[in-house]
Amino acid sequence: MSLFCYIVIILTKSKYATISVPADVKKRLEKAKGKKEWGEFILYLYNETQRLKSKKAFKELAEIITEEDLKVMAESSREFREKFAFR
């Protein structure tokens, strides 16, 4: 039996690519994906990862920015919009 299994994902409507993964990883992924297509499932994993990274970055930023920092940024933004407004 092969040490690796292959996951096929959709790249375009008619093109596919093969990704080699260890068999135990493929079993876990198959269980998690349920009835979803591989392409849909992998995109879901990617999007969820991006969402969680963004959420973490926002939380970290919120912990270091002070109320004064927010006021300065708001004022700077207002000044920028006033100077570069379309006339």
C-alpha positions as CSV (number, residue, x, y, z in Angstrom):
1,M,0.0,0.0,0.0
2,S,1.3,3.5,-0.9
3,L,2.4,5.8,1.9
4,F,0.8,8.7,0.2
5,C,-2.7,9.2,-1.1
6,Y,-3.7,11.8,-3.7
7,I,-6.2,14.6,-3.3
8,V,-7.5,16.1,-6.6
9,I,-8.6,19.8,-6.5
10,I,-10.3,21.8,-9.2
11,L,-8.1,24.6,-10.6
12,T,-10.4,25.7,-13.4
13,K,-13.5,24.3,-15.0
14,S,-11.5,21.7,-16.9
15,K,-8.1,21.4,-15.2
16,Y,-7.2,19.4,-12.1
17,A,-4.1,19.2,-9.9
18,T,-2.9,16.4,-7.6
19,I,-1.6,17.0,-4.1
20,S,0.3,14.2,-2.4
21,V,-0.5,13.9,1.3
22,P,0.2,11.1,3.8
23,A,-2.6,8.5,3.9
24,D,-3.5,9.3,7.6
25,V,-3.9,13.0,6.7
26,K,-6.1,12.2,3.8
27,K,-8.4,10.0,6.1
28,R,-8.7,12.9,8.6
29,L,-9.5,15.4,5.8
30,E,-12.0,13.1,4.2
31,K,-13.8,12.7,7.5
32,A,-13.8,16.5,8.0
33,K,-15.0,17.4,4.5
34,G,-18.0,15.1,4.6
35,K,-19.9,15.3,1.3
36,K,-18.2,18.5,0.1
37,E,-16.1,18.4,-3.1
38,W,-12.4,18.6,-2.5
39,G,-12.0,22.0,-4.1
40,E,-14.9,23.5,-2.1
41,F,-13.5,22.0,1.1
42,I,-9.9,23.2,0.6
43,L,-11.1,26.7,-0.2
44,Y,-13.2,26.6,2.9
45,L,-10.1,25.7,5.0
46,Y,-8.1,28.5,3.3
47,N,-10.8,31.1,3.8
48,E,-11.3,30.1,7.5
49,T,-7.6,30.2,8.1
50,Q,-7.4,33.7,6.6
51,R,-10.5,34.8,8.7
52,L,-8.9,33.6,11.9
53,K,-5.5,35.2,11.1
54,S,-7.3,38.5,10.5
55,K,-9.3,38.2,13.7
56,K,-6.1,37.4,15.7
57,A,-4.3,40.4,14.1
58,F,-7.2,42.7,14.9
59,K,-7.3,41.5,18.5
60,E,-3.6,42.0,18.9
61,L,-3.8,45.5,17.4
62,A,-6.8,46.4,19.6
63,E,-4.7,45.5,22.6
64,I,-1.8,47.8,21.8
65,I,-3.7,50.9,20.3
66,T,-4.8,53.4,22.9
67,E,-7.8,55.7,22.8
68,E,-5.4,58.6,22.0
69,D,-3.9,56.7,19.0
70,L,-7.5,56.2,17.6
71,K,-8.2,60.0,18.0
72,V,-4.9,60.9,16.2
73,M,-5.7,58.4,13.4
74,A,-9.3,59.7,13.0
75,E,-8.0,63.3,12.8
76,S,-5.3,62.4,10.3
77,S,-7.8,60.6,8.2
78,R,-10.2,63.6,8.3
79,E,-7.4,66.0,7.3
80,F,-6.3,63.7,4.5
81,R,-9.9,63.5,3.1
82,E,-10.2,67.3,3.2
83,K,-6.9,67.9,1.4
84,F,-7.6,65.4,-1.3
85,A,-11.3,65.9,-1.9
86,F,-12.5,66.1,-5.5
87,R,-13.4,69.7,-6.4
